Amino acid sequence: MSKAIARAAAARAESRGAHFRDDFPGSGPLERSAYTSIRVDGGRLEVAMKPVVFTRVKPGETLLKGDEILVH
């Protein structure tokens, strides 16, 4: 499990959430956010980046209007 976490962190060229990298301190644009997916294939860890699909709120939008929360 720890090898998968380390491989996923090394594949991400940005800091995001609890994963901070000294060599990539910025978080990058939200529009290019991606999930890091790991799977085992023939004993090897395969890393894939899957784009985040924003379905309710897109980057730069909000559900807040004043003090109330808007619900779609």
PQR file with spaces between the fields and no chain letter, atoms N, CA, C, O and H, PARSE charges and radii, in Angstrom:
ATOM       1  N    MET     1       0.816   -1.192    0.000 -0.4000 1.5000
ATOM       2  CA   MET     1       0.000    0.000    0.000 -0.0000 2.0000
ATOM       3  C    MET     1       0.864    1.263    0.000  0.5500 1.7000
ATOM       4  O    MET     1       0.566    2.206   -0.733 -0.5500 1.4000
ATOM       5  N    SER     2       1.918    1.300    0.800 -0.4000 1.5000
ATOM       6  CA   SER     2       2.757    2.495    0.861 -0.0000 2.0000
ATOM       7  C    SER     2       3.475    2.744   -0.462  0.5500 1.7000
ATOM       8  O    SER     2       3.731    3.896   -0.811 -0.5500 1.4000
ATOM       9  H    SER     2       2.160    0.534    1.395  0.4000 1.0000
ATOM      10  N    LYS     3       3.806    1.679   -1.211 -0.4000 1.5000
ATOM      11  CA   LYS     3       4.433    1.865   -2.525 -0.0000 2.0000
ATOM      12  C    LYS     3       3.457    2.542   -3.484  0.5500 1.7000
ATOM      13  O    LYS     3       3.866    3.387   -4.280 -0.5500 1.4000
ATOM      14  H    LYS     3       3.597    0.743   -0.928  0.4000 1.0000
ATOM      15  N    ALA     4       2.186    2.187   -3.420 -0.4000 1.5000
ATOM      16  CA   ALA     4       1.173    2.801   -4.282 -0.0000 2.0000
ATOM      17  C    ALA     4       1.007    4.276   -3.947  0.5500 1.7000
ATOM      18  O    ALA     4       0.892    5.106   -4.849 -0.5500 1.4000
ATOM      19  H    ALA     4       1.855    1.500   -2.773  0.4000 1.0000
ATOM      20  N    ILE     5       0.992    4.609   -2.669 -0.4000 1.5000
ATOM      21  CA   ILE     5       0.856    6.010   -2.249 -0.0000 2.0000
ATOM      22  C    ILE     5       2.061    6.818   -2.715  0.5500 1.7000
ATOM      23  O    ILE     5       1.905    7.923   -3.233 -0.5500 1.4000
ATOM      24  H    ILE     5       1.084    3.935   -1.937  0.4000 1.0000
ATOM      25  N    ALA     6       3.263    6.271   -2.533 -0.4000 1.5000
ATOM      26  CA   ALA     6       4.478    6.975   -2.957 -0.0000 2.0000
ATOM      27  C    ALA     6       4.516    7.150   -4.475  0.5500 1.7000
ATOM      28  O    ALA     6       4.904    8.211   -4.964 -0.5500 1.4000
ATOM      29  H    ALA     6       3.390    5.372   -2.113  0.4000 1.0000
ATOM      30  N    ARG     7       4.118    6.126   -5.221 -0.4000 1.5000
ATOM      31  CA   ARG     7       4.118    6.214   -6.691 -0.0000 2.0000
ATOM      32  C    ARG     7       3.118    7.255   -7.169  0.5500 1.7000
ATOM      33  O    ARG     7       3.416    8.025   -8.083 -0.5500 1.4000
ATOM      34  H    ARG     7       3.802    5.264   -4.825  0.4000 1.0000
ATOM      35  N    ALA     8       1.921    7.288   -6.556 -0.4000 1.5000
ATOM      36  CA   ALA     8       0.908    8.274   -6.931 -0.0000 2.0000
ATOM      37  C    ALA     8       1.381    9.688   -6.621  0.5500 1.7000
ATOM      38  O    ALA     8       1.178   10.598   -7.424 -0.5500 1.4000
ATOM      39  H    ALA     8       1.680    6.663   -5.814  0.4000 1.0000
ATOM      40  N    ALA     9       2.006    9.880   -5.472 -0.4000 1.5000
ATOM      41  CA   ALA     9       2.507   11.208   -5.095 -0.0000 2.0000
ATOM      42  C    ALA     9       3.619   11.662   -6.034  0.5500 1.7000
ATOM      43  O    ALA     9       3.690   12.838   -6.389 -0.5500 1.4000
ATOM      44  H    ALA     9       2.171    9.141   -4.819  0.4000 1.0000
ATOM      45  N    ALA    10       4.482   10.742   -6.436 -0.4000 1.5000
ATOM      46  CA   ALA    10       5.576   11.088   -7.342 -0.0000 2.0000
ATOM      47  C    ALA    10       5.057   11.434   -8.739  0.5500 1.7000
ATOM      48  O    ALA    10       5.674   12.230   -9.448 -0.5500 1.4000
ATOM      49  H    ALA    10       4.424    9.786   -6.148  0.4000 1.0000
ATOM      50  N    ALA    11       3.937   10.848   -9.137 -0.4000 1.5000
ATOM      51  CA   ALA    11       3.375   11.097  -10.472 -0.0000 2.0000
ATOM      52  C    ALA    11       2.710   12.472  -10.571  0.5500 1.7000
ATOM      53  O    ALA    11       2.586   13.026  -11.663 -0.5500 1.4000
ATOM      54  H    ALA    11       3.436   10.201   -8.562  0.4000 1.0000
ATOM      55  N    ARG    12       2.290   13.013   -9.447 -0.4000 1.5000
ATOM      56  CA   ARG    12       1.583   14.297   -9.442 -0.0000 2.0000
ATOM      57  C    ARG    12       2.594   15.434   -9.393  0.5500 1.7000
ATOM      58  O    ARG    12       3.374   15.527   -8.445 -0.5500 1.4000
ATOM      59  H    ARG    12       2.391   12.563   -8.560  0.4000 1.0000
ATOM      60  N    ALA    13       2.590   16.288  -10.390 -0.4000 1.5000
ATOM      61  CA   ALA    13       3.540   17.412  -10.468 -0.0000 2.0000
ATOM      62  C    ALA    13       2.922   18.687   -9.917  0.5500 1.7000
ATOM      63  O    ALA    13       2.988   19.740  -10.550 -0.5500 1.4000
ATOM      64  H    ALA    13       1.956   16.212  -11.160  0.4000 1.0000
ATOM      65  N    GLU    14       2.313   18.588   -8.719 -0.4000 1.5000
ATOM      66  CA   GLU    14       1.722   19.736   -8.044 -0.0000 2.0000
ATOM      67  C    GLU    14       1.457   19.349   -6.601  0.5500 1.7000
ATOM      68  O    GLU    14       1.506   18.170   -6.250 -0.5500 1.4000
ATOM      69  H    GLU    14       2.260   17.732   -8.205  0.4000 1.0000
ATOM      70  N    SER    15       1.180   20.331   -5.770 -0.4000 1.5000
ATOM      71  CA   SER    15       0.740   20.084   -4.402 -0.0000 2.0000
ATOM      72  C    SER    15      -0.774   20.239   -4.387  0.5500 1.7000
ATOM      73  O    SER    15      -1.319   21.178   -4.968 -0.5500 1.4000
ATOM      74  H    SER    15       1.141   21.288   -6.055  0.4000 1.0000
ATOM      75  N    ARG    16      -1.441   19.315   -3.720 -0.4000 1.5000
ATOM      76  CA   ARG    16      -2.908   19.362   -3.676 -0.0000 2.0000
ATOM      77  C    ARG    16      -3.359   18.689   -2.385  0.5500 1.7000
ATOM      78  O    ARG    16      -2.940   17.571   -2.089 -0.5500 1.4000
ATOM      79  H    ARG    16      -0.998   18.553   -3.248  0.4000 1.0000
ATOM      80  N    GLY    17      -4.207   19.361   -1.621 -0.4000 1.5000
ATOM      81  CA   GLY    17      -4.722   18.785   -0.383 -0.0000 2.0000
ATOM      82  C    GLY    17      -3.600   18.483    0.600  0.5500 1.7000
ATOM      83  O    GLY    17      -2.755   19.334    0.875 -0.5500 1.4000
ATOM      84  H    GLY    17      -4.548   20.270   -1.862  0.4000 1.0000
ATOM      85  N    ALA    18      -3.602   17.264    1.125 -0.4000 1.5000
ATOM      86  CA   ALA    18      -2.605   16.855    2.117 -0.0000 2.0000
ATOM      87  C    ALA    18      -1.270   16.482    1.483  0.5500 1.7000
ATOM      88  O    ALA    18      -0.299   16.254    2.204 -0.5500 1.4000
ATOM      89  H    ALA    18      -4.289   16.572    0.902  0.4000 1.0000
ATOM      90  N    HIS    19      -1.195   16.414    0.160 -0.4000 1.5000
ATOM      91  CA   HIS    19       0.052   16.063   -0.527 -0.0000 2.0000
ATOM      92  C    HIS    19       0.787   17.339   -0.932  0.5500 1.7000
ATOM      93  O    HIS    19       0.379   18.037   -1.861 -0.5500 1.4000
ATOM      94  H    HIS    19      -1.984   16.600   -0.425  0.4000 1.0000
ATOM      95  N    PHE    20       1.875   17.634   -0.222 -0.4000 1.5000
ATOM      96  CA   PHE    20       2.685   18.802   -0.540 -0.0000 2.0000
ATOM      97  C    PHE    20       4.037   18.342   -1.046  0.5500 1.7000
ATOM      98  O    PHE    20       4.658   17.454   -0.460 -0.5500 1.4000
ATOM      99  H    PHE    20       2.207   17.067    0.533  0.4000 1.0000
ATOM     100  N    ARG    21       4.498   18.947   -2.139 -0.4000 1.5000
ATOM     101  CA   ARG    21       5.811   18.638   -2.694 -0.0000 2.0000
ATOM     102  C    ARG    21       6.656   19.893   -2.706  0.5500 1.7000
ATOM     103  O    ARG    21       6.223   20.931   -3.207 -0.5500 1.4000
ATOM     104  H    ARG    21       3.994   19.668   -2.615  0.4000 1.0000
ATOM     105  N    ASP    22       7.872   19.810   -2.154 -0.4000 1.5000
ATOM     106  CA   ASP    22       8.794   20.946   -2.166 -0.0000 2.0000
ATOM     107  C    ASP    22       9.154   21.354   -3.585  0.5500 1.7000
ATOM     108  O    ASP    22       9.324   22.539   -3.871 -0.5500 1.4000
ATOM     109  H    ASP    22       8.224   18.967   -1.747  0.4000 1.0000
ATOM     110  N    ASP    23       9.272   20.366   -4.482 -0.4000 1.5000
ATOM     111  CA   ASP    23       9.677   20.671   -5.852 -0.0000 2.0000
ATOM     112  C    ASP    23       8.525   21.182   -6.714  0.5500 1.7000
ATOM     113  O    ASP    23       8.765   21.748   -7.781 -0.5500 1.4000
ATOM     114  H    ASP    23       9.133   19.403   -4.250  0.4000 1.0000
ATOM     115  N    PHE    24       7.282   20.995   -6.274 -0.4000 1.5000
ATOM     116  CA   PHE    24       6.091   21.521   -6.957 -0.0000 2.0000
ATOM     117  C    PHE    24       5.155   22.113   -5.904  0.5500 1.7000
ATOM     118  O    PHE    24       4.128   21.510   -5.594 -0.5500 1.4000
ATOM     119  H    PHE    24       7.087   20.535   -5.407  0.4000 1.0000
ATOM     120  N    PRO    25       5.488   23.287   -5.344 -0.5600 1.5000
ATOM     121  CA   PRO    25       4.688   23.830   -4.243  0.2800 2.0000
ATOM     122  C    PRO    25       3.316   24.369   -4.651  0.5500 1.7000
ATOM     123  O    PRO    25       2.428   24.479   -3.805 -0.5500 1.4000
ATOM     124  N    GLY    26       3.126   24.704   -5.920 -0.4000 1.5000
ATOM     125  CA   GLY    26       1.841   25.263   -6.354 -0.0000 2.0000
ATOM     126  C    GLY    26       0.800   24.185   -6.587  0.5500 1.7000
ATOM     127  O    GLY    26       1.133   23.020   -6.808 -0.5500 1.4000
ATOM     128  H    GLY    26       3.847   24.615   -6.607  0.4000 1.0000
ATOM     129  N    SER    27      -0.469   24.584   -6.537 -0.4000 1.5000
ATOM     130  CA   SER    27      -1.553   23.615   -6.712 -0.0000 2.0000
ATOM     131  C    SER    27      -2.022   23.482   -8.159  0.5500 1.7000
ATOM     132  O    SER    27      -2.757   22.547   -8.477 -0.5500 1.4000
ATOM     133  H    SER    27      -0.740   25.530   -6.358  0.4000 1.0000
ATOM     134  N    GLY    28      -1.622   24.382   -9.030 -0.4000 1.5000
ATOM     135  CA   GLY    28      -2.055   24.292  -10.425 -0.0000 2.0000
ATOM     136  C    GLY    28      -3.502   24.714  -10.595  0.5500 1.7000
ATOM     137  O    GLY    28      -4.226   24.846   -9.608 -0.5500 1.4000
ATOM     138  H    GLY    28      -1.025   25.142   -8.771  0.4000 1.0000
ATOM     139  N    PRO    29      -3.936   24.928  -11.828 -0.5600 1.5000
ATOM     140  CA   PRO    29      -5.312   25.384  -12.074  0.2800 2.0000
ATOM     141  C    PRO    29      -6.335   24.285  -11.784  0.5500 1.7000
ATOM     142  O    PRO    29      -6.127   23.123  -12.137 -0.5500 1.4000
ATOM     143  N    LEU    30      -7.433   24.661  -11.144 -0.4000 1.5000
ATOM     144  CA   LEU    30      -8.486   23.694  -10.823 -0.0000 2.0000
ATOM     145  C    LEU    30      -9.078   23.042  -12.068  0.5500 1.7000
ATOM     146  O    LEU    30      -9.490   21.883  -12.029 -0.5500 1.4000
ATOM     147  H    LEU    30      -7.602   25.604  -10.858  0.4000 1.0000
ATOM     148  N    GLU    31      -9.120   23.784  -13.170 -0.4000 1.5000
ATOM     149  CA   GLU    31      -9.700   23.243  -14.402 -0.0000 2.0000
ATOM     150  C    GLU    31      -8.955   21.999  -14.886  0.5500 1.7000
ATOM     151  O    GLU    31      -9.511   21.188  -15.627 -0.5500 1.4000
ATOM     152  H    GLU    31      -8.786   24.726  -13.202  0.4000 1.0000
ATOM     153  N    ARG    32      -7.693   21.852  -14.464 -0.4000 1.5000
ATOM     154  CA   ARG    32      -6.896   20.698  -14.875 -0.0000 2.0000
ATOM     155  C    ARG    32      -6.731   19.685  -13.751  0.5500 1.7000
ATOM     156  O    ARG    32      -5.810   18.869  -13.781 -0.5500 1.4000
ATOM     157  H    ARG    32      -7.242   22.511  -13.862  0.4000 1.0000
ATOM     158  N    SER    33      -7.619   19.729  -12.755 -0.4000 1.5000
ATOM     159  CA   SER    33      -7.561   18.788  -11.638 -0.0000 2.0000
ATOM     160  C    SER    33      -7.752   17.366  -12.143  0.5500 1.7000
ATOM     161  O    SER    33      -8.509   17.119  -13.082 -0.5500 1.4000
ATOM     162  H    SER    33      -8.367   20.392  -12.730  0.4000 1.0000
ATOM     163  N    ALA    34      -7.052   16.434  -11.501 -0.4000 1.5000
ATOM     164  CA   ALA    34      -7.149   15.034  -11.903 -0.0000 2.0000
ATOM     165  C    ALA    34      -7.033   14.136  -10.682  0.5500 1.7000
ATOM     166  O    ALA    34      -6.342   14.460   -9.716 -0.5500 1.4000
ATOM     167  H    ALA    34      -6.437   16.635  -10.738  0.4000 1.0000
ATOM     168  N    TYR    35      -7.725   12.999  -10.744 -0.4000 1.5000
ATOM     169  CA   TYR    35      -7.569   11.944   -9.756 -0.0000 2.0000
ATOM     170  C    TYR    35      -6.377   11.095  -10.173  0.5500 1.7000
ATOM     171  O    TYR    35      -6.151   10.870  -11.362 -0.5500 1.4000
ATOM     172  H    TYR    35      -8.286   12.737  -11.529  0.4000 1.0000
ATOM     173  N    THR    36      -5.624   10.631   -9.201 -0.4000 1.5000
ATOM     174  CA   THR    36      -4.534    9.716   -9.495 -0.0000 2.0000
ATOM     175  C    THR    36      -5.048    8.310   -9.245  0.5500 1.7000
ATOM     176  O    THR    36      -5.510    7.994   -8.149 -0.5500 1.4000
ATOM     177  H    THR    36      -5.807   10.814   -8.235  0.4000 1.0000
ATOM     178  N    SER    37      -4.965    7.476  -10.256 -0.4000 1.5000
ATOM     179  CA   SER    37      -5.450    6.106  -10.174 -0.0000 2.0000
ATOM     180  C    SER    37      -4.257    5.152  -10.272  0.5500 1.7000
ATOM     181  O    SER    37      -3.395    5.311  -11.135 -0.5500 1.4000
ATOM     182  H    SER    37      -4.589    7.732  -11.147  0.4000 1.0000
ATOM     183  N    ILE    38      -4.219    4.165   -9.383 -0.4000 1.5000
ATOM     184  CA   ILE    38      -3.146    3.162   -9.369 -0.0000 2.0000
ATOM     185  C    ILE    38      -3.772    1.778   -9.513  0.5500 1.7000
ATOM     186  O    ILE    38      -4.785    1.470   -8.885 -0.5500 1.4000
ATOM     187  H    ILE    38      -4.919    4.036   -8.682  0.4000 1.0000
ATOM     188  N    ARG    39      -3.153    0.956  -10.344 -0.4000 1.5000
ATOM     189  CA   ARG    39      -3.580   -0.443  -10.431 -0.0000 2.0000
ATOM     190  C    ARG    39      -2.349   -1.315  -10.603  0.5500 1.7000
ATOM     191  O    ARG    39      -1.302   -0.851  -11.054 -0.5500 1.4000
ATOM     192  H    ARG    39      -2.330    1.206  -10.854  0.4000 1.0000
ATOM     193  N    VAL    40      -2.486   -2.584  -10.240 -0.4000 1.5000
ATOM     194  CA   VAL    40      -1.395   -3.532  -10.389 -0.0000 2.0000
ATOM     195  C    VAL    40      -1.621   -4.297  -11.686  0.5500 1.7000
ATOM     196  O    VAL    40      -2.698   -4.844  -11.921 -0.5500 1.4000
ATOM     197  H    VAL    40      -3.337   -2.961   -9.874  0.4000 1.0000
ATOM     198  N    ASP    41      -0.585   -4.326  -12.527 -0.4000 1.5000
ATOM     199  CA   ASP    41      -0.656   -5.039  -13.801 -0.0000 2.0000
ATOM     200  C    ASP    41       0.614   -5.881  -13.941  0.5500 1.7000
ATOM     201  O    ASP    41       1.703   -5.344  -14.144 -0.5500 1.4000
ATOM     202  H    ASP    41       0.291   -3.882  -12.337  0.4000 1.0000
ATOM     203  N    GLY    42       0.466   -7.193  -13.832 -0.4000 1.5000
ATOM     204  CA   GLY    42       1.625   -8.069  -13.931 -0.0000 2.0000
ATOM     205  C    GLY    42       2.666   -7.822  -12.854  0.5500 1.7000
ATOM     206  O    GLY    42       3.862   -7.975  -13.100 -0.5500 1.4000
ATOM     207  H    GLY    42      -0.419   -7.629  -13.667  0.4000 1.0000
ATOM     208  N    GLY    43       2.226   -7.442  -11.667 -0.4000 1.5000
ATOM     209  CA   GLY    43       3.139   -7.163  -10.573 -0.0000 2.0000
ATOM     210  C    GLY    43       3.702   -5.751  -10.569  0.5500 1.7000
ATOM     211  O    GLY    43       4.425   -5.378   -9.645 -0.5500 1.4000
ATOM     212  H    GLY    43       1.254   -7.318  -11.466  0.4000 1.0000
ATOM     213  N    ARG    44       3.384   -4.961  -11.584 -0.4000 1.5000
ATOM     214  CA   ARG    44       3.868   -3.574  -11.665 -0.0000 2.0000
ATOM     215  C    ARG    44       2.744   -2.614  -11.322  0.5500 1.7000
ATOM     216  O    ARG    44       1.579   -2.884  -11.614 -0.5500 1.4000
ATOM     217  H    ARG    44       2.796   -5.264  -12.335  0.4000 1.0000
ATOM     218  N    LEU    45       3.090   -1.492  -10.702 -0.4000 1.5000
ATOM     219  CA   LEU    45       2.111   -0.448  -10.409 -0.0000 2.0000
ATOM     220  C    LEU    45       1.955    0.447  -11.633  0.5500 1.7000
ATOM     221  O    LEU    45       2.934    1.022  -12.110 -0.5500 1.4000
ATOM     222  H    LEU    45       4.036   -1.272  -10.465  0.4000 1.0000
ATOM     223  N    GLU    46       0.746    0.567  -12.139 -0.4000 1.5000
ATOM     224  CA   GLU    46       0.440    1.430  -13.284 -0.0000 2.0000
ATOM     225  C    GLU    46      -0.270    2.678  -12.765  0.5500 1.7000
ATOM     226  O    GLU    46      -1.252    2.574  -12.031 -0.5500 1.4000
ATOM     227  H    GLU    46      -0.049    0.100  -11.751  0.4000 1.0000
ATOM     228  N    VAL    47       0.221    3.851  -13.142 -0.4000 1.5000
ATOM     229  CA   VAL    47      -0.361    5.124  -12.702 -0.0000 2.0000
ATOM     230  C    VAL    47      -1.109    5.754  -13.868  0.5500 1.7000
ATOM     231  O    VAL    47      -0.601    5.803  -14.988 -0.5500 1.4000
ATOM     232  H    VAL    47       1.019    3.935  -13.738  0.4000 1.0000
ATOM     233  N    ALA    48      -2.322    6.236  -13.598 -0.4000 1.5000
ATOM     234  CA   ALA    48      -3.097    6.959  -14.604 -0.0000 2.0000
ATOM     235  C    ALA    48      -3.704    8.190  -13.941  0.5500 1.7000
ATOM     236  O    ALA    48      -4.131    8.139  -12.787 -0.5500 1.4000
ATOM     237  H    ALA    48      -2.734    6.197  -12.688  0.4000 1.0000
ATOM     238  N    MET    49      -3.739    9.283  -14.674 -0.4000 1.5000
ATOM     239  CA   MET    49      -4.374   10.507  -14.188 -0.0000 2.0000
ATOM     240  C    MET    49      -5.725   10.623  -14.880  0.5500 1.7000
ATOM     241  O    MET    49      -5.798   10.620  -16.109 -0.5500 1.4000
ATOM     242  H    MET    49      -3.392    9.324  -15.611  0.4000 1.0000
ATOM     243  N    LYS    50      -6.803   10.727  -14.090 -0.4000 1.5000
ATOM     244  CA   LYS    50      -8.156   10.813  -14.631 -0.0000 2.0000
ATOM     245  C    LYS    50      -8.725   12.193  -14.316  0.5500 1.7000
ATOM     246  O    LYS    50      -8.812   12.567  -13.147 -0.5500 1.4000
ATOM     247  H    LYS    50      -6.744   10.729  -13.092  0.4000 1.0000
ATOM     248  N    PRO    51      -9.114   12.957  -15.340 -0.5600 1.5000
ATOM     249  CA   PRO    51      -9.615   14.320  -15.104  0.2800 2.0000
ATOM     250  C    PRO    51     -10.831   14.345  -14.178  0.5500 1.7000
ATOM     251  O    PRO    51     -11.692   13.468  -14.239 -0.5500 1.4000
ATOM     252  N    VAL    52     -10.884   15.358  -13.328 -0.4000 1.5000
ATOM     253  CA   VAL    52     -12.047   15.572  -12.478 -0.0000 2.0000
ATOM     254  C    VAL    52     -13.139   16.198  -13.354  0.5500 1.7000
ATOM     255  O    VAL    52     -12.892   17.179  -14.056 -0.5500 1.4000
ATOM     256  H    VAL    52     -10.184   16.071  -13.279  0.4000 1.0000
ATOM     257  N    VAL    53     -14.329   15.632  -13.308 -0.4000 1.5000
ATOM     258  CA   VAL    53     -15.466   16.177  -14.041 -0.0000 2.0000
ATOM     259  C    VAL    53     -16.307   16.971  -13.037  0.5500 1.7000
ATOM     260  O    VAL    53     -16.891   16.405  -12.113 -0.5500 1.4000
ATOM     261  H    VAL    53     -14.530   14.835  -12.737  0.4000 1.0000
ATOM     262  N    PHE    54     -16.358   18.264  -13.232 -0.4000 1.5000
ATOM     263  CA   PHE    54     -17.113   19.133  -12.330 -0.0000 2.0000
ATOM     264  C    PHE    54     -18.567   19.156  -12.799  0.5500 1.7000
ATOM     265  O    PHE    54     -18.875   19.739  -13.839 -0.5500 1.4000
ATOM     266  H    PHE    54     -15.884   18.724  -13.982  0.4000 1.0000
ATOM     267  N    THR    55     -19.455   18.528  -12.040 -0.4000 1.5000
ATOM     268  CA   THR    55     -20.856   18.419  -12.457 -0.0000 2.0000
ATOM     269  C    THR    55     -21.777   19.407  -11.753  0.5500 1.7000
ATOM     270  O    THR    55     -22.753   19.859  -12.352 -0.5500 1.4000
ATOM     271  H    THR    55     -19.205   18.054  -11.195  0.4000 1.0000
ATOM     272  N    ARG    56     -21.499   19.753  -10.510 -0.4000 1.5000
ATOM     273  CA   ARG    56     -22.377   20.675   -9.781 -0.0000 2.0000
ATOM     274  C    ARG    56     -21.839   22.089   -9.767  0.5500 1.7000
ATOM     275  O    ARG    56     -22.567   23.039  -10.053 -0.5500 1.4000
ATOM     276  H    ARG    56     -20.706   19.386  -10.023  0.4000 1.0000
ATOM     277  N    VAL    57     -20.565   22.232   -9.434 -0.4000 1.5000
ATOM     278  CA   VAL    57     -19.943   23.547   -9.336 -0.0000 2.0000
ATOM     279  C    VAL    57     -18.629   23.492  -10.100  0.5500 1.7000
ATOM     280  O    VAL    57     -17.778   22.646   -9.826 -0.5500 1.4000
ATOM     281  H    VAL    57     -19.974   21.460   -9.202  0.4000 1.0000
ATOM     282  N    LYS    58     -18.468   24.384  -11.047 -0.4000 1.5000
ATOM     283  CA   LYS    58     -17.238   24.439  -11.830 -0.0000 2.0000
ATOM     284  C    LYS    58     -16.253   25.388  -11.166  0.5500 1.7000
ATOM     285  O    LYS    58     -16.669   26.259  -10.402 -0.5500 1.4000
ATOM     286  H    LYS    58     -19.160   25.072  -11.270  0.4000 1.0000
ATOM     287  N    PRO    59     -14.954   25.244  -11.434 -0.5600 1.5000
ATOM     288  CA   PRO    59     -13.981   26.165  -10.848  0.2800 2.0000
ATOM     289  C    PRO    59     -14.367   27.619  -11.114  0.5500 1.7000
ATOM     290  O    PRO    59     -14.695   27.994  -12.239 -0.5500 1.4000
ATOM     291  N    GLY    60     -14.321   28.419  -10.067 -0.4000 1.5000
ATOM     292  CA   GLY    60     -14.683   29.825  -10.176 -0.0000 2.0000
ATOM     293  C    GLY    60     -16.138   30.096   -9.842  0.5500 1.7000
ATOM     294  O    GLY    60     -16.509   31.252   -9.638 -0.5500 1.4000
ATOM     295  H    GLY    60     -14.055   28.114   -9.152  0.4000 1.0000
ATOM     296  N    GLU    61     -16.978   29.062   -9.779 -0.4000 1.5000
ATOM     297  CA   GLU    61     -18.385   29.222   -9.410 -0.0000 2.0000
ATOM     298  C    GLU    61     -18.547   28.946   -7.921  0.5500 1.7000
ATOM     299  O    GLU    61     -17.637   28.429   -7.272 -0.5500 1.4000
ATOM     300  H    GLU    61     -16.677   28.123   -9.944  0.4000 1.0000
ATOM     301  N    THR    62     -19.705   29.292   -7.391 -0.4000 1.5000
ATOM     302  CA   THR    62     -19.989   29.050   -5.979 -0.0000 2.0000
ATOM     303  C    THR    62     -21.450   28.686   -5.791  0.5500 1.7000
ATOM     304  O    THR    62     -22.297   29.030   -6.614 -0.5500 1.4000
ATOM     305  H    THR    62     -20.444   29.712   -7.918  0.4000 1.0000
ATOM     306  N    LEU    63     -21.738   27.991   -4.705 -0.4000 1.5000
ATOM     307  CA   LEU    63     -23.114   27.720   -4.306 -0.0000 2.0000
ATOM     308  C    LEU    63     -23.585   28.742   -3.285  0.5500 1.7000
ATOM     309  O    LEU    63     -24.739   28.713   -2.859 -0.5500 1.4000
ATOM     310  H    LEU    63     -21.049   27.711   -4.035  0.4000 1.0000
ATOM     311  N    LEU    64     -22.696   29.645   -2.893 -0.4000 1.5000
ATOM     312  CA   LEU    64     -23.028   30.637   -1.880 -0.0000 2.0000
ATOM     313  C    LEU    64     -23.502   31.933   -2.514  0.5500 1.7000
ATOM     314  O    LEU    64     -22.911   32.422   -3.476 -0.5500 1.4000
ATOM     315  H    LEU    64     -21.758   29.669   -3.239  0.4000 1.0000
ATOM     316  N    LYS    65     -24.562   32.473   -1.970 -0.4000 1.5000
ATOM     317  CA   LYS    65     -25.070   33.789   -2.390 -0.0000 2.0000
ATOM     318  C    LYS    65     -25.354   34.551   -1.105  0.5500 1.7000
ATOM     319  O    LYS    65     -26.349   34.308   -0.421 -0.5500 1.4000
ATOM     320  H    LYS    65     -25.042   32.075   -1.188  0.4000 1.0000
ATOM     321  N    GLY    66     -24.468   35.464   -0.800 -0.4000 1.5000
ATOM     322  CA   GLY    66     -24.594   36.157    0.476 -0.0000 2.0000
ATOM     323  C    GLY    66     -24.360   35.166    1.598  0.5500 1.7000
ATOM     324  O    GLY    66     -23.306   34.533    1.658 -0.5500 1.4000
ATOM     325  H    GLY    66     -23.660   35.660   -1.355  0.4000 1.0000
ATOM     326  N    ASP    67     -25.337   35.023    2.493 -0.4000 1.5000
ATOM     327  CA   ASP    67     -25.211   34.090    3.616 -0.0000 2.0000
ATOM     328  C    ASP    67     -25.981   32.785    3.369  0.5500 1.7000
ATOM     329  O    ASP    67     -25.950   31.888    4.211 -0.5500 1.4000
ATOM     330  H    ASP    67     -26.193   35.537    2.445  0.4000 1.0000
ATOM     331  N    GLU    68     -26.662   32.669    2.241 -0.4000 1.5000
ATOM     332  CA   GLU    68     -27.440   31.454    2.007 -0.0000 2.0000
ATOM     333  C    GLU    68     -26.736   30.514    1.031  0.5500 1.7000
ATOM     334  O    GLU    68     -25.936   30.949    0.202 -0.5500 1.4000
ATOM     335  H    GLU    68     -26.687   33.398    1.557  0.4000 1.0000
ATOM     336  N    ILE    69     -27.038   29.246    1.136 -0.4000 1.5000
ATOM     337  CA   ILE    69     -26.482   28.251    0.221 -0.0000 2.0000
ATOM     338  C    ILE    69     -27.517   27.934   -0.836  0.5500 1.7000
ATOM     339  O    ILE    69     -28.658   27.603   -0.513 -0.5500 1.4000
ATOM     340  H    ILE    69     -27.688   28.893    1.809  0.4000 1.0000
ATOM     341  N    LEU    70     -27.134   28.032   -2.079 -0.4000 1.5000
ATOM     342  CA   LEU    70     -28.034   27.705   -3.182 -0.0000 2.0000
ATOM     343  C    LEU    70     -27.950   26.220   -3.490  0.5500 1.7000
ATOM     344  O    LEU    70     -26.856   25.661   -3.575 -0.5500 1.4000
ATOM     345  H    LEU    70     -26.207   28.301   -2.341  0.4000 1.0000
ATOM     346  N    VAL    71     -29.092   25.584   -3.656 -0.4000 1.5000
ATOM     347  CA   VAL    71     -29.146   24.166   -3.982 -0.0000 2.0000
ATOM     348  C    VAL    71     -29.769   24.013   -5.352  0.5500 1.7000
ATOM     349  O    VAL    71     -30.834   24.569   -5.622 -0.5500 1.4000
ATOM     350  H    VAL    71     -29.981   26.038   -3.587  0.4000 1.0000
ATOM     351  N    HIS    72     -29.113   23.265   -6.213 -0.4000 1.5000
ATOM     352  CA   HIS    72     -29.641   23.051   -7.583 -0.0000 2.0000
ATOM     353  C    HIS    72     -30.780   22.076   -7.571  0.5500 1.7000
ATOM     354  O    HIS    72     -31.346   21.775   -8.622 -0.5500 1.4000
ATOM     355  H    HIS    72     -28.248   22.814   -5.993  0.4000 1.0000
